[in-house]
Every structure is written in C-alpha cells, then in structure tokens.
Amino acid sequence: MAGNQPDADPRPGDRDRELDIVVYGATGFVGRLVAAHLARSAPEKTRIALAGRSRPRLETVRSGLGERAGDWPLLVAEADDREALERIAGAAHVVLTTVGPYGKYGKELVAACARAGTDYADLCGEVLFVRDCIDAHHGQARATGARIVNACGFDSVPSDLGVHLLHERARAEDAGELAEVTLVLTALRGGFSGGTIDSLRHQIDVMKRDPAARRLAAHPYALSPDRSAEPRLGRQSDLARIPAREVSPALRGTLAPFVMAPFNTRVVRRSNALLGHAYGSGLRYREAMSVGTSPLSPLLAAGVQAGLGALTAGLALPPTRWALDRLLPKPGDGPGEKLRREGHFTADFFARTTTGARLTARVRAQGDPGYAATAVMLGEAALALALDRAALPPTPGGVLTPATALGDALVTRLRAAGMTLTTGAASGRA
C-alpha cells in the first residue's frame, strides 16, 4: 500500500493469546455462515471460538459445523456485558462480529477490543456507528495496536479494494493520481437483508432525535479524519441518476442510484485520507447501479431513485413504518440455500487519472452478496488479521478500513477463495 504510511505494526511477535479468532454472533444467520466458512477454509491449527448470548444455541451451531469444529470453545456474553466482552477480547487475536445494528449492540465490544489491543472486524454499514468508533477509539487503538476494521462484507470490501487496486495500477502505469472513479454494479442477484433494514431503522431513529447526527450522516466526508482538509468538489450526490456515457464510452442507458453508496463512498474517502490522499488529492468517487441499456432505463433509474427515497421516508414516519415493518424482512431472516448459492454480484470500476488515462477494475463473486459472499469476505478478513501479519499494510492500528488495514493480504485471500479482483491496463487518454 503506497502513500504516507506510519510505522510498522508494534505487535508482530504477539502470538501468546489463547485464540486466533472469535466469531461473535455465531448463532445469527450471517454468523452461522461465517462460522461454516471458517470451518471449511481456515488452516487446520487455527484456534477458533464461537461466541454469543446462548450456550445451547452455540452448541447447536457447533454441532452442525462438522468434525473440524468439534472442539471449538464456546463463549457466552451479552452485547452489553462489559466484563464478559473484555474476557473475550483479552483471549483472542481477532474478534469478528455480525451482531447489529452496531449502533445499538456493538459499542461495548469494539471498546473492549480497542482497550485490549485486539483486532476487530465487523459488517457495519452505519455511518454514525463508524464515526462514533473513530471519535471514541481511534487514539486508543493506535496506542494498543488494535486494528479496528469496519465494513468487511459486501459493504464495503468490493468498493474499498476496487479503488485500492486502481490506485496500484495507476502507479504501475505511471498514470498519475486517480481523478474520478465510478463503481457500477453491473450484475446483482441476491436476497434483501433483514439486518440491513434494521440498521437503517436504527440510524433513521438516531437522526430523527439528533439534527447534528443527520447533518453528519449527509456529509460526503463524514468518516474522514479531518473534513476541513478534504477537497472542495461541489455537490456530491450519492443517490443520483447518472448518464452511463458520462462514466464510460462503453456504457449505455441511465445508471440508477446504488442503495449502499451513501456508506461505501465515505469508507473509500476515509481510506484515501488515511493514506495522505495517495489515491488522489482531488479524487471524486461515486457509485451507481445498472438497470439495463433499453430506452426504458431512464424510467427504471428514476423508479429506483424514488423507491429509495420512499423507503427512507416511510421508515421515518410512524404510520408507514408500522406497515413496512410487517412487509420488510426481519432481523435474522435470510434467503434459502438455493438463492445463497446461485446469487452473485459484479462491480465494475471506471477511472480517469490526472494524466487523462482511463483504467478499469472488476470485483466479482459467486454467492448471495449480503450472505454467502459476505461470509467469505468477513471470514477471510479475520484470517488475514490473525494469520497474515507480515503481509498486512504497516500501521500502528486505529479505526481503519479494509483497504488500509488489510490491503493486498485480503486481495490475495479473496482471490484464493474464488472471487475475481482484476484491473485493466491504461487504454489511452480521455
């Protein structure tokens, strides 16, 4: 990872803890999938434990993971039990958690990891929770060496690693800095996450109570270390319709807003800032979704935009929220095995550099994005933190991002796990 890197990891020889990885929330829908991935894919001697609120339910999960998981320890802790969470953090090199909404249930665990110098990974897609982590724990995590890594699933590993790869390609091609990057979700099949909906509900509730939180969540650099140091690029709408030819001459139709752009874009911008704006001092980053190339694509894109606005407004108003709560997926709900297996996503990146070069990247995975593919991404992030210390980007710790905490180590692991992460060579000037 290029850029202004701090000193090397202060704990490269610290291997004296009882456990390598703890899966907290192992009895939940995604937690079970992550545990199953680790049972299949972790090296034989990796020391893994399952943690959650109920020992009987943990025993049931463990019994379904096969022989390799038969002796995995079971750790019981409520999300607000500070002493129990401190014991878990103190026993492990890495704690990964699937228990959300994180703003509601995640604060004590991340605090325990920061204090103990324990690496932490989650699936958070909540701007306000990540901002709270930065404000409350970045300094302490740097002091203890803990890598606190939010957003290690479909939000925001494809986004963050895609731009990371483009940056590396631009350097290799001597093509200058990244000036504009657009992620276009060109293929997607998967179930809608009840956990994501619950996180959206929680964040809406916080913003209704606190106007300052609402303003913060809307800021394009909400997660940056110093918002005043960010480039002034004018209005940056994260849920806009975009003429496809504006992104690339190879694209057609109108691009629709991508529902997770308001979170993913802020993660990528934080990565750039943590690296001293090595990606580009004036980088403009955005995300969108293809709805086809037919003459109807402008109408479809407008429909997606209106639907996202209606969902947010509906969850904010008591009468419509009551109705939506009965229609939308519940926390813990998830797609069946067939859809998890047959789901997939493709994220294509289109970049222009300061020299006018055009670059492309692609991140693609088989498996439902929010469940099967996310379980692989989070599991491999935890394995990279636990087992690949020498290959990780040098950092003293802190509240980081997938690109700045894991970088090429995670790229390598995800490729080995079957994901596509590629870049295209510079192809002329804009």
C-alpha positions as CSV (number, residue, x, y, z in Angstrom):
1,M,0.0,0.0,0.0
2,A,1.5,3.3,-1.1
3,G,1.1,6.6,0.5
4,N,2.1,8.2,3.8
5,Q,2.4,5.0,5.9
6,P,3.0,5.1,9.7
7,D,5.5,2.9,11.5
8,A,5.2,-0.9,11.3
9,D,2.8,-3.0,13.4
10,P,4.1,-2.9,17.0
11,R,2.9,-6.4,17.8
12,P,4.4,-8.7,15.1
13,G,5.6,-11.2,17.6
14,D,2.5,-11.2,19.9
15,R,1.2,-14.8,19.5
16,D,0.6,-15.8,23.1
17,R,-3.2,-15.5,23.3
18,E,-5.4,-18.5,23.7
19,L,-7.4,-18.0,20.5
20,D,-6.8,-16.7,17.0
21,I,-10.4,-15.8,16.1
22,V,-13.6,-15.4,18.0
23,V,-16.9,-15.4,15.9
24,Y,-19.3,-13.2,18.0
25,G,-22.9,-13.6,16.9
26,A,-22.3,-17.1,15.7
27,T,-25.9,-18.1,16.3
28,G,-27.3,-15.5,13.9
29,F,-27.9,-16.0,10.2
30,V,-24.7,-14.5,8.9
31,G,-22.7,-15.6,11.9
32,R,-23.6,-19.2,11.1
33,L,-22.4,-18.7,7.6
34,V,-19.1,-17.2,8.7
35,A,-18.5,-20.0,11.1
36,A,-19.2,-22.5,8.4
37,H,-16.8,-20.8,6.1
38,L,-14.1,-20.8,8.7
39,A,-14.7,-24.5,9.5
40,R,-14.2,-25.3,5.8
41,S,-11.4,-22.9,4.9
42,A,-9.3,-22.0,8.0
43,P,-5.9,-23.8,8.3
44,E,-6.1,-26.9,10.4
45,K,-4.5,-25.4,13.5
46,T,-6.3,-22.1,13.6
47,R,-7.8,-21.6,17.1
48,I,-11.4,-20.5,16.7
49,A,-14.1,-20.0,19.2
50,L,-17.9,-19.3,18.8
51,A,-19.5,-16.6,21.0
52,G,-23.0,-15.4,21.6
53,R,-25.8,-15.0,24.1
54,S,-26.9,-18.6,24.5
55,R,-24.8,-21.6,25.1
56,P,-27.4,-24.1,24.0
57,R,-27.7,-22.3,20.6
58,L,-23.9,-22.1,20.3
59,E,-23.8,-25.9,20.9
60,T,-26.3,-26.4,18.1
61,V,-24.3,-24.3,15.7
62,R,-21.1,-26.0,16.6
63,S,-22.6,-29.5,16.1
64,G,-23.6,-28.6,12.6
65,L,-20.1,-27.5,11.5
66,G,-18.5,-30.9,11.2
67,E,-15.6,-32.6,12.9
68,R,-13.1,-29.8,12.5
69,A,-15.2,-27.5,14.7
70,G,-15.9,-30.2,17.3
71,D,-13.6,-28.8,19.9
72,W,-14.1,-25.1,19.3
73,P,-14.6,-23.3,22.6
74,L,-18.0,-21.7,23.3
75,L,-18.0,-18.3,24.9
76,V,-21.2,-16.7,26.3
77,A,-21.6,-12.9,26.5
78,E,-24.4,-10.4,26.2
79,A,-23.7,-7.4,23.9
80,D,-23.8,-5.1,27.0
81,D,-21.8,-7.3,29.3
82,R,-18.6,-5.3,29.6
83,E,-16.7,-7.8,31.7
84,A,-17.6,-10.8,29.6
85,L,-16.7,-9.0,26.4
86,E,-13.4,-7.9,27.9
87,R,-12.6,-11.5,28.7
88,I,-13.3,-12.5,25.1
89,A,-11.2,-9.6,23.7
90,G,-8.3,-10.5,26.0
91,A,-8.3,-14.1,24.9
92,A,-8.2,-13.6,21.2
93,H,-6.1,-12.0,18.5
94,V,-9.1,-11.2,16.4
95,V,-12.8,-10.8,17.2
96,L,-15.3,-10.7,14.3
97,T,-18.8,-9.7,15.0
98,T,-22.1,-10.0,13.0
99,V,-24.3,-8.5,15.7
100,G,-26.1,-5.4,14.6
101,P,-27.4,-2.9,14.4
102,Y,-24.0,-1.9,15.6
103,G,-25.0,1.4,16.9
104,K,-27.4,-0.5,19.2
105,Y,-25.4,-3.6,20.1
106,G,-21.8,-3.0,19.1
107,K,-20.4,-0.3,21.3
108,E,-19.1,-2.4,24.2
109,L,-17.4,-5.0,22.0
110,V,-15.4,-2.5,19.9
111,A,-14.4,-0.7,23.0
112,A,-13.2,-3.9,24.7
113,C,-11.1,-4.7,21.6
114,A,-9.6,-1.2,21.4
115,R,-8.6,-1.4,25.1
116,A,-7.1,-5.0,24.8
117,G,-5.1,-4.4,21.6
118,T,-7.3,-7.0,19.8
119,D,-8.0,-6.8,16.1
120,Y,-11.7,-6.4,15.3
121,A,-13.8,-6.8,12.1
122,D,-17.5,-6.2,11.5
123,L,-20.1,-5.9,8.8
124,C,-21.2,-2.4,9.7
125,G,-22.9,-0.3,7.1
126,E,-23.8,2.5,9.6
127,V,-22.1,5.9,9.1
128,L,-22.9,7.1,12.6
129,F,-21.5,4.0,14.3
130,V,-18.3,4.1,12.4
131,R,-18.0,7.8,13.2
132,D,-18.5,7.0,16.9
133,C,-15.8,4.3,16.7
134,I,-13.4,6.8,15.2
135,D,-14.1,9.5,17.8
136,A,-14.1,7.2,20.8
137,H,-11.5,4.6,19.9
138,H,-9.1,5.6,17.1
139,G,-6.5,7.1,19.5
140,Q,-6.6,4.2,22.0
141,A,-6.5,1.6,19.2
142,R,-3.4,3.2,17.8
143,A,-1.8,3.1,21.3
144,T,-2.6,-0.6,21.8
145,G,-2.0,-1.7,18.2
146,A,-5.6,-2.8,17.6
147,R,-6.8,-2.7,14.0
148,I,-10.5,-1.9,14.2
149,V,-11.8,-2.7,10.8
150,N,-15.4,-1.8,10.0
151,A,-17.3,-2.8,6.8
152,C,-15.7,-6.1,6.0
153,G,-18.6,-7.5,3.9
154,F,-20.4,-6.5,0.7
155,D,-20.3,-3.1,2.4
156,S,-17.6,-2.1,1.7
157,V,-14.9,-4.6,0.7
158,P,-15.7,-4.5,-3.1
159,S,-15.7,-0.7,-3.1
160,D,-12.6,-0.2,-1.0
161,L,-10.5,-2.9,-2.6
162,G,-11.6,-1.9,-6.1
163,V,-10.2,1.6,-5.6
164,H,-7.1,0.2,-3.9
165,L,-6.4,-1.9,-7.0
166,L,-7.0,1.0,-9.3
167,H,-4.5,3.1,-7.3
168,E,-1.9,0.4,-7.6
169,R,-2.5,0.1,-11.3
170,A,-2.2,3.8,-11.8
171,R,1.1,3.8,-10.0
172,A,2.4,0.8,-12.0
173,E,1.4,2.5,-15.3
174,D,2.8,5.9,-14.2
175,A,-0.6,7.3,-15.0
176,G,-0.9,9.9,-12.3
177,E,-3.4,10.1,-9.5
178,L,-7.0,9.0,-9.6
179,A,-9.2,11.9,-10.5
180,E,-12.6,10.3,-11.0
181,V,-13.8,6.7,-10.1
182,T,-17.3,5.4,-10.6
183,L,-18.3,1.9,-9.3
184,V,-21.1,0.5,-11.4
185,L,-22.9,-2.5,-10.1
186,T,-23.4,-4.3,-13.4
187,A,-24.9,-7.6,-12.1
188,L,-26.6,-8.5,-8.9
189,R,-28.7,-11.4,-7.7
190,G,-29.5,-11.9,-4.0
191,G,-31.9,-11.7,-1.1
192,F,-32.6,-8.5,0.8
193,S,-31.1,-8.4,4.3
194,G,-33.4,-8.0,7.3
195,G,-30.3,-6.9,9.2
196,T,-29.6,-4.1,6.8
197,I,-33.2,-2.9,7.1
198,D,-32.8,-3.0,10.9
199,S,-29.6,-0.9,10.7
200,L,-31.4,1.6,8.5
201,R,-34.2,1.8,11.0
202,H,-31.8,2.4,13.9
203,Q,-29.9,5.1,12.0
204,I,-33.1,6.9,11.0
205,D,-34.2,6.9,14.6
206,V,-30.9,8.5,15.7
207,M,-31.1,11.1,13.1
208,K,-34.7,12.0,14.0
209,R,-33.7,12.7,17.6
210,D,-30.4,14.5,16.7
211,P,-30.2,17.1,13.9
212,A,-26.4,17.1,14.2
213,A,-26.3,13.4,13.5
214,R,-28.5,13.9,10.5
215,R,-26.1,16.6,9.1
216,L,-23.1,14.4,9.8
217,A,-24.5,11.4,8.1
218,A,-25.2,13.5,5.0
219,H,-21.7,14.9,4.8
220,P,-19.7,13.3,1.9
221,Y,-16.6,13.2,4.2
222,A,-18.4,12.1,7.4
223,L,-15.7,9.4,8.1
224,S,-12.6,11.4,7.2
225,P,-10.0,12.2,9.9
226,D,-10.2,16.0,9.1
227,R,-13.2,17.1,7.0
228,S,-11.7,20.6,6.6
229,A,-8.7,19.1,4.8
230,E,-10.8,17.3,2.1
231,P,-11.1,18.7,-1.4
232,R,-14.0,21.0,-2.2
233,L,-15.6,19.3,-5.1
234,G,-19.0,21.0,-5.0
235,R,-22.2,18.9,-4.6
236,Q,-21.6,15.2,-4.4
237,S,-24.9,13.4,-4.6
238,D,-24.7,9.7,-3.5
239,L,-28.1,8.7,-4.8
240,A,-28.2,10.4,-8.2
241,R,-29.1,9.1,-11.7
242,I,-26.1,9.2,-14.0
243,P,-26.0,9.1,-17.8
244,A,-23.9,6.0,-18.5
245,R,-21.8,7.6,-21.2
246,E,-20.7,10.1,-18.7
247,V,-19.0,7.3,-16.9
248,S,-17.5,5.4,-19.9
249,P,-18.0,5.5,-23.6
250,A,-18.6,1.7,-23.4
251,L,-21.7,2.1,-21.3
252,R,-25.3,2.8,-22.4
253,G,-28.5,3.9,-20.8
254,T,-29.0,5.6,-17.4
255,L,-27.5,4.4,-14.2
256,A,-29.6,4.2,-11.1
257,P,-28.6,5.0,-7.5
258,F,-27.0,2.2,-5.5
259,V,-28.6,1.8,-2.1
260,M,-25.3,1.5,-0.2
261,A,-23.4,4.3,-2.0
262,P,-24.0,6.8,1.0
263,F,-22.0,4.4,3.1
264,N,-19.4,2.9,0.7
265,T,-18.3,6.3,-0.7
266,R,-17.5,7.5,2.8
267,V,-15.4,4.4,3.5
268,V,-13.4,4.9,0.3
269,R,-12.9,8.6,1.1
270,R,-11.6,7.7,4.6
271,S,-9.1,5.2,3.0
272,N,-7.8,8.0,0.8
273,A,-7.5,10.4,3.7
274,L,-5.8,7.9,6.0
275,L,-3.2,7.4,3.2
276,G,-2.5,11.1,2.9
277,H,-4.7,11.3,-0.2
278,A,-2.4,9.0,-2.1
279,Y,-5.2,7.9,-4.3
280,G,-5.7,11.4,-5.5
281,S,-5.8,14.8,-3.8
282,G,-8.9,15.7,-5.7
283,L,-10.5,12.3,-6.1
284,R,-14.2,12.3,-7.0
285,Y,-15.7,8.9,-6.1
286,R,-19.3,7.7,-6.7
287,E,-21.3,4.6,-7.1
288,A,-24.3,3.6,-9.2
289,M,-26.2,0.6,-10.5
290,S,-27.0,-0.6,-14.0
291,V,-30.7,-1.1,-14.8
292,G,-30.1,-2.1,-18.4
293,T,-29.5,-0.3,-21.7
294,S,-33.0,-0.2,-23.1
295,P,-34.9,3.1,-23.8
296,L,-36.7,2.4,-20.6
297,S,-33.5,2.7,-18.4
298,P,-34.2,6.4,-17.6
299,L,-37.6,5.4,-16.2
300,L,-36.2,2.4,-14.3
301,A,-33.5,4.6,-12.8
302,A,-36.0,7.2,-11.8
303,G,-38.1,4.4,-10.2
304,V,-35.2,3.1,-8.2
305,Q,-34.4,6.6,-7.0
306,A,-38.0,7.3,-6.0
307,G,-38.2,3.9,-4.3
308,L,-35.1,4.5,-2.1
309,G,-36.5,7.9,-1.1
310,A,-39.9,6.4,-0.3
311,L,-38.3,3.6,1.8
312,T,-36.3,6.1,3.9
313,A,-39.3,8.4,4.3
314,G,-41.6,5.5,5.1
315,L,-39.3,4.2,7.9
316,A,-39.2,7.7,9.4
317,L,-43.0,8.2,9.7
318,P,-44.8,6.1,12.3
319,P,-47.9,5.1,10.2
320,T,-45.9,3.9,7.1
321,R,-43.2,2.4,9.3
322,W,-45.9,0.2,11.0
323,A,-46.9,-1.1,7.6
324,L,-43.3,-1.5,6.3
325,D,-42.3,-3.4,9.4
326,R,-44.8,-6.0,8.5
327,L,-43.7,-6.3,4.9
328,L,-39.9,-6.0,5.1
329,P,-37.5,-8.8,6.1
330,K,-37.0,-9.2,9.8
331,P,-33.6,-9.2,11.5
332,G,-32.2,-12.7,11.3
333,D,-34.1,-13.5,8.2
334,G,-32.2,-14.6,5.1
335,P,-32.5,-16.3,1.8
336,G,-32.6,-20.1,1.4
337,E,-29.7,-22.2,0.5
338,K,-30.5,-22.2,-3.3
339,L,-30.6,-18.4,-3.6
340,R,-27.5,-18.1,-1.4
341,R,-25.7,-20.5,-3.8
342,E,-27.0,-19.0,-7.0
343,G,-26.7,-15.3,-6.1
344,H,-23.8,-13.2,-7.4
345,F,-22.6,-9.7,-8.0
346,T,-20.3,-7.9,-10.4
347,A,-18.9,-4.4,-9.5
348,D,-17.1,-2.7,-12.4
349,F,-15.0,0.4,-11.8
350,F,-14.3,3.1,-14.4
351,A,-11.5,5.5,-13.6
352,R,-9.9,8.6,-15.1
353,T,-6.5,9.7,-13.9
354,T,-4.9,13.2,-13.7
355,T,-2.9,12.4,-16.8
356,G,-6.1,11.5,-18.7
357,A,-5.6,7.8,-18.7
358,R,-8.6,5.5,-18.3
359,L,-8.4,2.4,-16.1
360,T,-10.9,-0.3,-15.2
361,A,-11.3,-2.8,-12.4
362,R,-13.7,-5.6,-11.6
363,V,-14.7,-7.2,-8.3
364,R,-17.0,-10.2,-8.7
365,A,-18.2,-13.1,-6.5
366,Q,-20.5,-16.0,-6.7
367,G,-23.0,-16.4,-3.9
368,D,-25.7,-14.1,-2.5
369,P,-23.9,-10.7,-1.9
370,G,-25.2,-10.0,1.6
371,Y,-24.9,-13.5,2.9
372,A,-22.8,-16.1,1.1
373,A,-20.3,-13.7,-0.4
374,T,-20.2,-11.5,2.7
375,A,-19.5,-14.6,4.9
376,V,-16.4,-15.3,2.7
377,M,-15.2,-11.6,2.9
378,L,-15.6,-11.3,6.6
379,G,-14.1,-14.7,7.3
380,E,-11.1,-14.1,5.1
381,A,-10.6,-10.6,6.7
382,A,-10.4,-12.3,10.1
383,L,-8.0,-14.9,8.8
384,A,-5.8,-12.2,7.3
385,L,-5.7,-10.3,10.6
386,A,-4.9,-13.4,12.6
387,L,-2.5,-15.3,10.3
388,D,-1.0,-12.9,7.7
389,R,0.5,-10.2,10.0
390,A,3.7,-9.8,7.9
391,A,1.7,-9.2,4.7
392,L,-0.6,-6.6,6.1
393,P,-0.1,-2.9,5.4
394,P,2.2,-1.3,8.1
395,T,0.1,0.6,10.6
396,P,0.2,1.2,14.3
397,G,-3.5,0.4,14.5
398,G,-6.6,2.6,14.8
399,V,-10.1,2.6,13.3
400,L,-9.3,1.6,9.8
401,T,-10.9,0.5,6.6
402,P,-10.5,-2.8,4.7
403,A,-8.0,-1.2,2.2
404,T,-5.8,0.4,4.9
405,A,-5.9,-2.4,7.4
406,L,-5.8,-5.4,5.1
407,G,-4.9,-4.3,1.5
408,D,-3.2,-6.8,-0.7
409,A,-3.3,-9.5,2.0
410,L,-7.1,-9.6,1.7
411,V,-7.0,-9.3,-2.1
412,T,-4.8,-12.4,-2.1
413,R,-7.1,-14.3,0.2
414,L,-10.3,-13.4,-1.7
415,R,-8.8,-14.5,-5.0
416,A,-7.8,-17.8,-3.5
417,A,-11.4,-18.1,-2.2
418,G,-12.8,-17.8,-5.7
419,M,-13.5,-14.1,-6.0
420,T,-12.5,-12.1,-9.1
421,L,-10.4,-8.9,-8.4
422,T,-8.8,-7.6,-11.5
423,T,-7.7,-4.3,-13.2
424,G,-7.4,-3.3,-16.8
425,A,-4.4,-1.6,-18.3
426,A,-4.4,2.1,-19.2
427,S,-6.1,2.4,-22.5
428,G,-5.3,5.8,-23.9
429,R,-6.3,9.2,-22.8
430,A,-9.6,10.8,-22.1
